[in-house]
Amino acid sequence: MNVLQEYLEALADAEQRPDKREEKALTSWAELQFRLRGGGRCSICHASVRHVLPVHAEHLDGSEADYKCLCTRCLQAERVTSERLVMRVGRARLEFLRKPEERKATQKFKAIRLRR
């Protein structure tokens, strides 16, 4: 099974940066799970999802949400509305943090919307 081989290679590849190695391990693990069990449904829009990975989102308003899996569109929407987004399986994790300049732009946008 080629997918299993890719997953094990991703775990063993010490030359890659740790974040890239973990990203590759997560996507390989998700592909292996898809081949073994099939996909899932997006927790928000119920679209079909090939790679089922749990997602934890810390939103800009201070709230938090956990999702079983998200489709690509909903994942991108959560990245835009979240301060931090984490996908984790075991010790492997992929984390997206909002950049400081994006925080300022979002705060300006909120201030403009409040004035109207």
C-alpha distances in whole Angstrom, upper triangle without the diagonal:
4,6,6,7,9,10,11,13,15,16,17,19,22,24,23,26,25,25,23,20,21,20,17,16,17,16,12,13,14,12,9,12,13,10,11,15,16,18,22,25,27,29,32,32,30,28,24,22,18,18,19,21,24,27,31,33,37,39,42,44,43,41,38,35,32,29,26,25,26,26,26,30,31,29,31,34,33,33,37,38,37,38,35,31,29,25,24,21,22,24,22,24,25,29,31,35,37,39,43,44,42,44,47,47,46,49,51,49,50,54,54,53,55,58,58
4,5,5,6,9,10,11,12,15,15,16,20,21,20,23,23,23,20,18,19,18,14,14,16,14,10,12,14,11,9,13,13,11,13,16,17,18,22,25,27,29,32,31,29,27,24,21,17,17,19,20,24,26,30,32,35,38,40,43,42,40,37,34,31,29,26,24,25,24,24,28,29,27,29,32,32,31,34,37,35,36,33,30,27,24,23,21,22,23,21,23,23,27,29,32,35,37,41,42,40,42,45,44,43,47,49,47,48,51,52,51,53,56,56
4,5,5,6,9,10,11,13,14,15,19,20,19,21,20,20,18,15,16,15,12,11,12,10,7,8,10,7,6,10,10,8,10,13,14,15,19,22,23,26,28,28,26,24,21,18,14,13,15,16,20,22,26,28,32,34,37,39,38,37,33,31,27,25,22,20,22,21,21,25,26,24,26,29,28,28,31,33,32,33,30,26,24,20,19,17,19,20,17,19,20,23,25,29,32,34,38,39,37,38,42,41,40,43,45,44,45,48,49,48,50,53,53
4,5,5,6,9,10,11,12,14,18,20,19,21,20,20,18,15,15,16,12,11,12,12,8,8,11,9,6,10,12,10,11,14,15,17,20,23,25,27,30,30,28,26,23,20,16,15,16,17,20,23,26,29,32,35,38,40,39,37,33,31,28,25,23,21,23,23,23,27,28,25,28,31,30,29,33,34,33,34,30,27,24,20,19,16,17,18,16,19,20,24,26,30,33,35,38,40,38,40,43,43,41,44,47,45,46,50,50,49,51,54,55
4,5,5,6,9,10,11,12,16,17,17,20,19,20,17,15,16,16,12,11,14,13,9,11,13,12,10,13,15,13,14,18,19,20,23,26,28,30,32,33,31,29,26,23,19,17,19,20,23,25,28,31,34,36,39,42,40,39,36,33,30,28,26,24,26,26,25,29,30,27,29,33,32,31,34,36,34,35,31,28,25,22,21,18,19,19,17,20,21,25,27,31,34,35,39,40,39,40,44,43,43,46,48,47,47,51,52,51,53,56,56
4,6,5,6,9,10,10,14,15,14,17,16,17,14,12,13,13,9,8,11,10,6,9,12,10,9,13,14,13,15,18,18,19,22,25,25,28,30,30,29,27,24,21,17,15,17,18,21,23,26,28,31,34,36,39,38,36,33,31,28,26,24,22,23,23,22,26,27,24,26,29,29,27,31,33,31,32,28,25,23,19,18,17,18,18,15,17,18,22,24,27,30,32,35,37,35,37,40,40,39,42,44,43,44,47,48,47,50,53,53
4,5,5,6,9,10,13,15,14,16,15,15,13,10,10,11,8,6,8,8,5,6,9,9,8,11,13,12,13,16,17,18,20,23,24,25,28,29,27,26,23,19,16,14,15,15,18,20,23,26,29,31,34,37,35,34,30,28,25,23,21,20,21,22,21,25,26,23,25,28,27,26,29,31,29,30,26,23,20,17,15,13,14,14,12,15,16,19,22,25,29,30,34,35,34,35,39,39,38,40,43,42,42,46,47,46,48,51,51
4,5,5,6,9,12,14,14,16,15,16,14,11,12,13,10,8,11,12,9,9,13,12,11,14,16,15,16,19,20,21,23,26,27,29,31,32,31,29,27,23,20,17,19,18,21,23,25,28,31,34,36,39,37,36,33,31,28,26,24,23,25,25,25,29,29,26,28,31,30,29,32,34,32,32,28,25,22,19,17,15,15,15,13,16,18,21,24,28,31,32,36,38,36,38,41,41,40,43,45,45,45,48,50,49,51,54,54
4,5,5,6,10,11,11,14,14,15,13,10,11,13,9,8,12,12,9,11,15,14,13,16,18,17,19,21,22,23,25,28,29,30,33,34,32,31,28,24,21,19,20,20,22,24,27,29,32,34,37,40,38,37,34,32,29,28,26,25,26,26,25,29,30,27,28,31,30,29,32,34,32,32,28,26,23,20,19,17,17,16,14,17,18,21,24,27,30,31,35,36,35,37,40,40,40,43,45,44,45,48,49,49,51,54,54
4,6,5,9,10,9,11,10,11,9,6,8,9,6,5,9,10,8,9,13,13,12,15,17,17,18,21,21,21,24,26,26,28,30,31,30,28,26,22,19,17,18,17,19,21,23,25,28,31,33,36,34,34,30,29,26,25,23,22,23,23,22,26,27,23,25,28,27,25,28,30,28,28,25,22,19,17,15,14,14,14,11,13,14,18,20,23,27,28,31,33,32,33,37,37,36,39,41,40,41,44,46,45,47,50,51
4,6,8,11,10,12,10,12,11,7,8,10,8,6,10,11,10,10,14,14,14,16,18,19,19,21,22,22,24,27,27,28,31,32,31,30,28,24,21,18,19,17,19,21,23,25,28,31,33,36,34,33,30,28,26,25,23,22,24,25,24,28,28,25,26,29,28,26,30,31,29,28,25,22,19,17,15,13,12,11,9,13,14,18,21,24,27,28,32,34,33,34,37,38,37,39,42,42,42,45,47,46,48,51,52
4,6,9,10,12,11,14,12,9,11,13,11,9,13,15,13,13,17,17,16,19,21,21,22,24,26,26,28,31,31,32,34,36,35,33,31,27,24,22,22,21,23,24,26,29,31,34,36,39,37,37,33,32,29,29,27,26,28,28,28,31,31,28,29,33,31,29,33,34,32,31,28,26,22,20,18,16,16,14,13,16,17,21,24,26,30,31,34,36,35,36,40,40,40,42,45,44,45,48,49,49,51,54,55
4,6,6,9,9,12,10,7,10,12,10,10,13,14,13,15,18,18,18,20,22,22,24,26,27,27,29,31,31,32,34,36,35,33,31,27,25,22,23,22,24,25,26,29,31,33,35,38,37,36,33,32,30,29,28,26,28,28,27,30,31,27,28,32,30,28,31,33,31,30,27,25,22,20,19,18,17,16,14,16,17,20,22,25,28,29,32,34,33,35,38,38,38,40,43,42,43,46,48,48,49,52,53
4,6,8,8,11,10,8,11,13,12,12,15,17,16,17,20,21,21,23,26,26,27,29,30,30,31,34,33,34,36,38,37,36,34,30,28,24,25,23,25,26,27,29,31,33,35,38,36,36,33,33,31,30,29,28,29,30,29,32,32,29,29,33,31,29,32,34,31,30,27,25,22,21,20,19,18,16,14,16,17,20,22,24,28,28,31,33,33,34,37,38,38,40,42,42,43,46,48,48,49,52,53
4,7,9,11,10,9,12,14,13,14,17,18,17,19,22,22,23,25,27,27,29,31,31,31,33,35,34,35,37,38,38,36,35,31,28,25,27,25,27,27,28,30,31,34,35,39,37,37,35,34,32,32,31,30,30,31,29,32,33,29,29,33,31,29,31,34,31,30,27,26,24,22,22,21,21,18,16,18,18,20,22,24,27,27,30,32,32,33,36,37,37,39,41,42,43,45,47,47,49,51,53
4,6,8,6,6,9,11,10,11,14,15,15,17,19,20,21,23,25,25,27,29,29,28,30,32,31,32,34,35,35,33,31,28,25,23,24,22,24,24,25,27,28,30,32,35,34,34,31,31,29,29,28,26,27,27,25,28,29,25,25,29,28,25,28,30,28,27,24,22,20,19,19,19,19,17,14,15,15,17,19,21,24,24,27,28,28,30,33,33,33,36,38,38,39,42,43,43,45,48,49
4,6,5,6,9,10,11,12,14,16,16,18,20,21,22,24,26,27,28,30,30,29,30,31,30,31,32,34,34,33,31,28,26,23,24,21,23,22,23,24,25,28,29,32,31,31,29,29,27,27,27,26,26,26,24,27,27,24,24,27,25,23,25,27,25,24,21,20,18,18,17,18,18,15,13,13,13,14,16,18,21,20,23,25,25,27,29,30,30,33,35,35,36,39,40,41,42,45,46
4,6,5,6,9,10,10,12,14,15,16,18,20,21,22,24,26,27,28,28,27,28,29,28,29,30,32,32,31,30,26,25,21,22,19,20,20,20,22,23,26,27,30,29,29,26,26,24,25,24,23,24,25,24,26,26,22,23,26,24,21,24,26,23,22,19,18,15,15,14,15,15,12,10,10,10,12,15,16,20,20,23,25,25,26,29,30,30,32,35,35,36,38,40,40,42,44,46
4,5,5,6,9,10,11,12,14,15,16,18,20,21,23,24,26,26,26,25,25,27,25,26,27,29,29,28,27,23,22,19,19,16,17,17,18,19,20,22,24,27,26,26,23,23,22,22,22,20,21,22,20,23,23,19,19,22,20,18,21,23,20,19,16,14,12,12,12,14,14,12,9,8,7,9,11,13,16,17,20,22,22,23,26,27,26,29,31,31,32,35,36,36,38,41,42
4,5,5,6,8,10,11,12,14,15,16,18,20,21,22,24,25,25,24,25,26,25,26,27,29,29,27,26,22,21,18,19,17,18,18,19,21,22,25,26,29,28,28,26,25,23,23,23,21,21,21,19,22,23,19,19,23,21,19,22,24,22,21,18,16,15,14,14,15,16,14,11,10,9,11,13,16,18,19,22,24,23,25,28,28,28,31,33,33,34,37,38,38,40,42,43
4,5,5,6,9,10,10,12,14,15,16,18,20,21,22,24,24,23,25,26,25,27,28,30,30,28,26,23,21,17,19,16,18,19,20,22,24,26,28,32,30,30,27,26,24,23,23,21,22,22,21,24,24,21,22,25,23,21,24,26,24,23,20,18,16,14,13,13,14,12,9,10,10,13,15,18,21,22,25,27,26,28,31,31,31,34,36,36,37,40,41,41,43,45,46
4,5,5,6,9,10,10,12,14,15,16,18,20,21,22,22,21,22,24,23,24,25,27,27,26,24,21,19,15,16,13,15,15,17,19,21,23,26,29,27,26,23,22,20,20,19,18,19,20,19,22,22,18,20,23,21,19,22,24,21,21,17,15,12,10,9,10,11,9,5,6,7,10,13,16,19,21,24,26,25,26,30,30,29,32,34,34,34,37,39,39,40,43,44
4,5,5,6,9,10,11,12,14,15,17,18,20,21,20,19,20,21,20,21,23,24,24,23,22,18,16,13,14,12,14,14,16,17,20,22,24,27,26,26,23,21,19,18,18,16,16,17,16,19,19,15,16,20,18,16,20,22,19,19,16,14,11,9,10,11,13,12,8,7,6,9,11,15,18,19,23,25,23,25,28,28,27,30,32,32,32,36,37,36,38,41,42
4,5,5,6,8,10,10,12,14,15,16,18,20,19,18,20,22,21,23,25,26,25,24,22,18,16,13,14,13,16,16,19,21,23,26,28,31,30,29,26,24,22,21,20,17,18,18,17,20,21,18,19,22,21,19,23,25,23,23,20,17,15,12,12,12,14,13,10,10,10,13,15,19,22,23,27,28,26,28,31,31,31,34,36,35,36,39,40,39,41,44,45
4,6,5,6,8,10,10,12,14,15,16,18,18,18,19,22,21,23,25,26,25,24,22,18,16,12,13,12,14,16,18,21,23,26,28,31,30,29,25,24,21,20,18,17,18,19,18,22,22,19,20,24,22,21,24,26,24,24,20,18,15,12,11,9,11,10,7,9,10,14,16,20,23,25,28,30,28,30,33,33,32,35,37,37,37,40,42,41,43,46,46
4,5,5,6,9,10,10,12,14,15,16,16,15,16,18,18,19,21,23,22,21,19,15,13,9,10,8,11,12,15,17,20,23,26,28,27,26,22,20,17,16,15,13,14,15,15,19,18,15,17,20,19,18,21,23,21,21,18,15,12,8,8,7,10,10,7,7,8,12,14,18,21,23,27,28,26,28,31,31,30,32,35,34,34,38,39,38,40,43,43
4,5,5,6,9,10,10,12,14,15,14,13,15,17,17,19,21,22,21,19,17,13,11,7,9,9,12,13,17,19,22,24,27,29,28,27,24,22,19,17,15,13,14,14,13,17,17,15,16,20,19,18,21,23,22,23,19,16,14,11,11,10,13,14,10,11,10,13,15,19,22,24,28,29,27,28,32,31,30,33,35,34,35,38,39,38,40,43,43
4,5,5,6,9,10,11,12,14,14,14,16,19,19,21,24,24,23,21,19,15,12,9,11,11,15,16,20,22,25,27,30,33,32,30,27,25,22,20,18,16,17,17,17,20,21,18,20,23,22,22,25,27,25,26,23,20,17,14,13,11,14,14,11,13,13,17,19,22,25,27,31,32,30,32,35,35,34,37,39,38,38,42,43,42,44,47,47
4,5,5,6,9,10,11,12,13,12,15,17,18,20,22,23,22,21,18,14,12,9,9,9,12,15,18,21,24,27,30,32,31,29,25,23,20,18,15,14,16,17,17,21,21,18,21,24,22,22,25,27,25,26,22,19,16,12,11,9,11,12,10,12,13,16,19,23,26,28,32,33,31,32,36,36,34,37,39,38,38,42,43,42,44,47,47
4,5,5,6,9,10,10,10,9,11,14,14,16,19,20,18,17,14,11,8,5,6,7,10,13,16,19,23,25,28,30,29,27,23,21,18,15,13,11,13,13,14,18,17,15,18,21,19,20,23,24,23,24,21,17,15,11,11,9,12,14,12,12,13,16,18,22,25,27,31,32,30,31,34,34,32,35,38,36,36,40,41,39,41,44,44
4,5,5,6,9,10,9,9,12,15,16,19,21,21,19,17,14,11,8,6,9,10,14,16,20,22,26,28,31,33,32,30,27,24,21,18,16,13,15,14,15,19,19,17,20,23,22,22,25,27,26,27,24,21,18,15,15,13,16,17,15,16,16,19,21,25,27,29,33,34,32,33,37,36,34,38,40,38,39,42,43,41,44,47,46
4,5,5,6,9,9,10,13,17,18,21,23,24,22,20,17,14,10,9,10,12,15,18,21,24,28,30,33,35,34,32,29,26,22,20,17,15,17,17,18,22,22,20,23,26,25,25,28,30,28,30,26,23,20,16,15,13,15,17,15,17,17,21,23,27,30,32,36,37,35,36,40,39,37,40,43,41,42,45,46,44,46,50,50
4,5,5,6,7,8,10,14,16,18,21,21,19,18,15,12,9,8,8,10,13,16,19,22,26,28,32,34,32,30,26,23,20,17,14,13,15,16,17,21,21,19,22,24,23,24,27,28,27,29,25,22,19,15,14,12,14,17,15,16,17,21,23,27,29,32,36,37,34,35,39,38,37,39,42,40,40,44,45,43,45,48,48
4,5,5,4,5,9,12,14,17,20,19,17,15,12,9,6,6,8,11,14,17,20,23,27,29,32,34,33,30,27,24,21,17,14,13,14,14,16,19,19,18,21,23,23,23,27,28,27,29,26,22,20,16,16,14,17,20,18,18,19,22,23,27,30,32,36,37,34,36,39,38,36,39,42,39,40,43,44,42,44,47,47
4,6,6,8,12,15,18,20,23,23,20,18,15,13,9,10,11,14,17,20,24,27,30,32,36,38,37,34,31,28,24,21,18,16,18,17,19,22,23,22,24,27,26,27,30,31,31,32,29,26,23,20,19,17,19,22,20,21,21,25,27,30,33,35,39,40,37,39,42,41,40,43,45,43,43,47,47,46,48,51,51
4,6,9,12,16,19,21,24,24,21,20,16,14,12,12,12,14,17,21,24,27,31,33,36,38,37,34,31,27,24,21,17,17,19,19,21,24,24,23,26,29,28,28,32,33,32,33,30,27,24,20,19,16,18,21,20,21,22,26,28,32,34,37,40,42,39,40,44,43,41,44,47,45,45,48,49,47,49,52,52
4,7,9,13,16,18,21,21,18,17,14,12,10,11,10,13,16,19,22,25,29,31,34,36,35,32,28,25,22,19,15,14,17,17,20,23,22,22,25,27,26,27,30,31,30,32,29,25,23,19,19,16,18,22,20,21,22,25,27,31,33,36,40,41,38,39,43,42,40,42,45,43,43,46,47,45,47,50,50
4,7,10,13,16,19,18,15,14,10,9,7,9,9,13,15,18,22,24,28,30,33,35,34,31,28,24,21,18,14,13,15,14,17,20,20,19,23,24,24,25,28,29,28,31,28,24,23,19,19,17,20,23,21,22,22,25,26,30,32,35,38,39,36,38,41,40,38,41,43,41,41,44,45,43,45,48,47
4,7,10,13,15,15,12,11,7,6,4,6,6,10,13,15,19,21,25,26,30,31,31,28,25,21,18,15,12,10,11,11,13,16,16,16,19,21,20,22,25,25,25,28,25,21,20,17,17,16,19,22,20,20,20,22,23,27,29,32,35,36,33,34,38,36,34,37,39,37,37,41,41,39,41,44,44
4,7,9,12,12,9,8,6,5,7,8,6,10,11,14,17,19,23,24,27,29,28,25,22,18,16,12,9,8,9,9,13,15,14,14,18,19,18,20,23,23,23,26,24,20,19,16,17,16,19,22,21,20,20,22,22,26,28,31,34,35,32,32,36,35,32,35,37,35,35,38,39,36,38,42,41
4,6,9,8,5,5,5,5,8,10,8,11,12,13,16,18,21,22,25,26,26,23,20,17,14,11,9,7,8,8,12,13,12,13,16,16,16,19,21,21,21,24,23,19,19,16,18,18,21,24,22,21,20,22,22,25,26,30,33,34,30,31,34,33,30,33,35,32,32,36,36,33,35,39,38
4,5,6,4,5,6,6,10,10,9,10,11,11,14,15,18,18,22,23,23,20,17,14,12,8,8,6,4,5,9,10,8,9,13,13,12,15,17,17,18,21,19,16,16,14,17,17,21,23,21,20,18,19,19,22,23,26,29,30,27,27,30,29,26,29,31,28,28,32,32,30,32,35,34
4,6,6,8,10,10,13,13,10,11,10,10,12,13,16,16,20,20,20,17,15,11,9,6,6,6,6,8,12,12,9,10,14,13,12,15,17,16,16,20,18,15,15,14,16,17,21,23,22,20,19,19,19,21,22,26,29,30,26,26,29,28,25,28,30,28,27,30,31,29,30,34,33
4,6,8,11,11,15,15,13,14,13,12,13,13,16,15,18,19,19,16,14,11,11,8,10,9,7,8,11,10,7,10,12,11,10,14,15,14,15,19,18,15,17,16,19,20,24,26,24,21,20,20,19,21,21,25,28,28,24,24,28,26,23,25,28,25,24,28,28,25,27,30,30
4,6,9,10,14,15,14,16,15,15,17,16,19,18,21,22,23,20,18,15,15,12,12,11,8,8,11,9,8,11,13,12,12,16,17,16,18,21,21,18,19,18,21,23,26,28,26,24,22,22,21,24,24,27,30,30,26,27,29,28,25,27,29,26,25,29,29,26,28,31,30
4,6,8,12,14,12,15,15,15,17,18,21,21,24,25,25,22,20,16,15,12,11,10,9,8,12,11,10,13,15,15,15,18,20,19,20,24,23,20,20,19,21,22,25,27,26,24,23,23,23,25,26,30,32,33,29,30,33,31,28,31,33,30,29,33,33,30,32,35,34
4,6,10,12,12,14,15,16,19,19,22,22,25,26,27,24,22,18,17,14,13,10,9,7,10,10,10,12,14,14,15,18,19,20,21,24,23,20,21,19,21,22,25,28,25,24,22,23,23,25,26,29,32,32,29,30,33,31,28,31,33,30,30,34,33,31,33,36,35
4,7,10,10,13,15,16,19,20,24,24,27,29,29,26,24,20,18,14,13,10,9,7,10,11,12,13,16,17,17,19,21,22,23,26,24,21,21,18,20,20,24,26,24,23,22,23,23,26,27,30,34,34,30,32,35,33,31,34,35,33,33,36,36,34,36,39,38
4,6,7,10,12,13,17,18,22,23,26,27,27,25,22,19,16,13,11,8,7,5,8,11,11,11,14,15,16,17,20,21,21,24,22,18,18,15,17,17,20,23,20,19,18,20,20,23,25,28,31,32,28,30,33,31,29,32,34,32,32,36,36,34,36,39,38
4,6,10,13,14,18,20,24,25,28,30,30,27,24,21,18,15,13,10,10,8,10,13,14,13,16,18,18,19,22,23,23,25,23,19,18,15,16,16,19,22,19,18,18,20,21,24,26,29,32,33,30,31,35,33,31,35,37,34,35,38,39,37,39,42,41
4,6,10,12,15,18,21,23,26,28,27,25,22,19,16,13,11,8,9,8,10,13,13,12,15,17,17,17,20,22,21,23,20,17,15,12,13,12,16,18,15,15,14,17,18,21,23,26,30,31,28,29,33,32,30,33,35,33,33,37,38,36,38,41,41
4,7,9,13,16,19,21,25,26,25,23,19,16,13,10,7,5,8,9,11,14,13,12,15,17,16,17,20,21,20,22,19,15,14,10,11,10,14,16,14,14,14,16,17,21,23,26,30,31,28,29,32,32,29,32,35,33,33,36,37,35,37,41,40
4,6,10,13,16,19,22,24,23,20,17,14,11,9,7,5,8,10,11,14,13,11,14,16,14,15,18,19,17,19,16,12,10,6,7,7,11,13,11,10,10,13,14,18,20,23,27,28,26,26,30,29,27,30,33,31,31,34,36,34,36,39,39
4,7,10,14,16,20,21,20,17,14,11,7,6,5,5,8,11,13,15,13,11,14,16,13,14,18,17,15,17,14,11,8,6,6,8,11,13,12,10,11,12,14,17,19,23,26,28,25,25,29,28,26,28,31,30,29,33,34,32,34,37,37
4,6,10,12,16,18,16,14,11,8,6,5,6,6,7,11,12,14,11,9,12,13,10,11,14,14,12,13,10,7,6,5,7,10,13,14,13,10,10,10,11,13,16,19,22,24,21,21,25,25,22,24,27,26,25,29,30,29,30,33,34
4,7,10,13,15,13,11,7,6,5,6,9,10,10,14,15,16,13,11,13,13,10,11,14,12,10,11,8,6,5,6,8,11,14,15,14,11,11,9,10,12,14,18,20,23,20,19,23,23,20,22,26,24,23,27,29,27,28,32,32
4,6,10,11,10,8,6,5,6,8,12,12,11,14,15,15,12,10,11,11,7,8,11,9,6,8,6,5,6,9,12,15,17,18,17,13,12,10,10,10,12,15,17,20,17,16,19,20,17,19,22,21,20,23,25,23,24,28,29
4,7,8,7,6,5,7,9,12,15,15,15,18,18,18,15,13,14,13,9,9,11,9,5,6,5,6,9,12,14,18,20,19,19,15,14,11,10,10,11,14,15,18,15,14,17,18,15,16,20,19,18,21,23,22,22,26,27
4,5,5,5,6,8,11,13,17,17,16,18,18,17,14,13,13,11,8,9,9,6,4,5,7,8,12,15,17,21,23,23,22,18,17,14,12,11,10,14,15,17,14,12,15,15,12,13,17,16,14,17,19,18,19,22,23
4,5,7,9,12,15,17,21,20,19,21,20,19,16,15,15,13,10,10,9,6,5,5,9,11,14,18,20,24,26,26,25,21,19,16,13,11,10,12,13,14,11,9,12,12,9,10,13,13,11,14,16,15,16,19,21
4,6,9,12,15,18,21,22,20,23,22,21,18,18,17,15,13,13,12,9,8,9,12,14,17,20,22,26,28,28,27,23,22,19,17,15,13,16,16,17,15,12,14,15,11,11,14,14,11,14,16,15,15,18,20
4,7,10,14,17,20,21,20,23,23,22,19,18,19,16,13,14,14,11,9,9,10,13,15,18,20,24,25,25,25,21,20,17,16,14,14,17,16,19,16,13,16,17,14,14,17,17,15,17,20,19,18,22,23
4,7,11,14,17,18,18,21,21,20,17,16,18,15,12,14,14,11,9,10,11,12,14,17,19,22,24,24,24,21,20,17,16,15,15,19,19,21,18,16,19,20,16,16,20,19,17,19,22,20,20,23,25
4,7,10,14,15,15,18,19,19,15,14,16,14,11,13,14,11,9,10,10,10,11,14,15,18,20,21,21,17,17,15,14,14,15,19,20,22,19,17,21,21,18,19,22,21,19,22,25,23,23,27,28
4,7,10,12,12,15,17,17,13,12,15,13,10,12,14,12,10,12,11,10,11,12,14,17,19,20,20,17,16,15,15,15,16,20,22,24,21,19,23,23,20,21,24,23,21,24,26,24,25,28,29
4,7,9,10,14,16,16,13,12,15,14,11,13,16,14,12,14,12,10,10,10,11,13,16,17,17,15,15,14,15,16,18,22,24,26,23,22,26,26,23,24,27,26,24,28,30,28,28,32,32
4,5,7,11,13,14,11,10,14,13,11,13,16,15,13,16,14,11,10,10,11,13,16,18,17,15,15,15,15,17,19,23,25,27,24,23,27,27,24,26,29,27,26,29,31,28,30,33,33
4,7,11,13,15,12,12,15,16,13,16,19,18,17,19,17,13,12,10,11,12,15,17,16,15,15,16,17,20,22,25,28,30,27,27,30,30,27,29,32,30,29,33,34,32,33,37,37
4,7,10,12,10,9,13,13,12,14,17,17,16,18,16,12,12,9,11,12,15,18,16,14,14,15,16,19,20,24,27,28,25,26,29,28,26,28,31,29,28,32,33,31,33,36,36
4,6,8,6,6,9,10,9,11,14,14,14,17,15,12,12,10,13,15,18,20,18,16,14,15,15,18,19,22,25,26,23,23,27,26,23,26,28,26,26,30,30,28,30,33,33
4,6,5,6,9,10,11,12,14,15,16,19,18,14,15,13,16,17,21,23,20,18,16,17,16,19,20,23,26,27,23,25,28,26,24,27,29,26,27,30,30,28,31,34,33
4,6,5,6,9,10,11,13,14,15,18,17,14,14,13,16,18,22,23,20,17,15,16,14,17,18,21,24,24,21,23,26,24,22,25,27,25,25,29,29,27,30,33,32
4,5,5,6,9,10,11,13,14,18,17,14,16,15,19,21,25,26,23,20,17,17,16,18,18,20,24,23,20,21,24,22,20,23,25,22,23,26,26,24,27,30,29
4,5,5,6,9,10,11,12,15,15,12,14,14,17,19,23,24,22,19,16,16,14,17,17,20,23,23,19,20,23,21,19,22,24,21,21,25,25,23,25,28,28
4,5,5,6,9,10,10,13,12,9,11,10,14,17,20,21,18,15,13,12,11,14,14,17,20,21,18,19,22,20,18,21,24,21,22,25,26,24,26,29,29
4,5,5,6,9,10,13,12,10,13,13,17,19,23,23,20,17,14,13,11,13,13,15,18,18,15,16,19,18,16,19,21,19,19,23,23,22,24,27,27
4,5,5,6,9,12,12,11,14,15,18,21,25,25,23,19,17,15,13,14,13,16,18,18,15,16,18,16,14,17,19,16,17,20,21,19,21,24,24
4,5,5,6,9,9,8,11,12,16,19,22,22,20,17,14,12,10,12,11,15,17,18,14,15,18,17,14,17,19,17,17,21,22,20,22,25,25
4,6,5,8,8,6,10,11,15,19,22,21,19,15,12,10,7,8,8,11,14,15,12,12,16,15,13,16,18,16,17,20,21,20,22,25,26
4,6,8,10,10,13,15,19,22,25,25,23,19,16,13,10,10,8,11,13,13,9,10,13,12,9,13,15,13,13,17,18,17,19,22,22
4,7,9,10,13,16,19,23,25,25,23,20,17,14,12,11,9,12,14,14,11,10,13,12,9,12,14,12,12,16,17,15,17,20,21
4,5,6,10,13,16,20,22,22,20,17,14,11,9,8,7,11,13,14,11,10,14,14,11,13,16,15,14,17,19,18,19,23,24
4,7,10,14,17,20,22,21,20,16,14,11,8,6,5,9,10,12,10,8,12,13,11,12,15,15,15,17,20,19,20,23,25
4,7,10,13,17,19,18,16,13,11,7,6,5,6,10,12,14,12,11,15,16,14,16,19,19,18,21,23,23,24,27,28
4,7,10,14,16,16,14,10,8,6,5,7,9,12,15,17,15,14,18,18,16,19,22,21,20,24,25,25,26,29,30
4,6,10,12,12,10,7,6,4,6,9,12,15,18,20,18,18,22,22,20,22,25,25,24,27,29,28,30,33,34
4,7,10,11,8,6,5,6,9,12,15,18,21,23,21,21,25,25,23,25,28,27,27,31,32,31,32,36,36
4,6,7,6,4,6,8,12,14,18,21,24,26,24,24,28,28,26,29,32,31,30,34,35,34,35,39,40
4,6,5,6,9,12,15,18,21,24,27,30,28,28,32,32,30,32,35,34,34,37,39,38,39,42,43
4,6,8,11,14,17,20,23,26,29,32,30,30,33,34,32,34,38,37,36,40,42,40,41,45,46
4,6,10,12,16,18,22,24,27,30,28,28,32,33,31,33,37,36,36,39,41,40,41,44,46
4,7,10,14,16,20,22,25,28,26,27,30,31,30,32,35,34,34,37,39,38,40,43,44
4,6,10,13,16,19,22,24,23,23,27,27,26,28,31,31,30,34,35,35,36,39,40
4,7,10,14,16,19,21,19,20,24,24,23,25,28,28,28,31,33,32,34,37,38
4,6,10,12,16,18,16,17,20,21,20,22,25,24,25,28,29,29,30,33,35
4,7,9,13,15,13,13,17,17,16,19,21,21,21,24,26,26,27,30,31
4,6,9,12,10,10,14,15,14,16,19,19,19,22,24,24,25,28,29
4,7,8,6,7,10,11,10,12,15,15,16,18,20,20,22,24,26
4,6,5,6,9,10,11,13,15,15,17,19,20,21,23,25,27
4,5,5,7,9,10,11,13,14,16,17,19,20,21,23,25
4,5,5,6,9,10,11,13,14,16,17,19,20,22,24
4,5,5,6,9,10,10,12,14,15,16,18,20,22
4,6,5,6,9,10,11,12,14,15,17,19,21
4,5,5,6,9,10,11,12,14,15,17,19
4,5,5,6,9,10,11,12,14,16,17
4,5,5,6,9,10,11,12,14,16
4,5,5,6,9,10,11,13,15
4,5,5,6,9,10,11,13
4,5,5,6,9,10,11
4,5,5,6,9,10
4,5,5,6,9
4,5,5,7
4,6,6
4,6
4
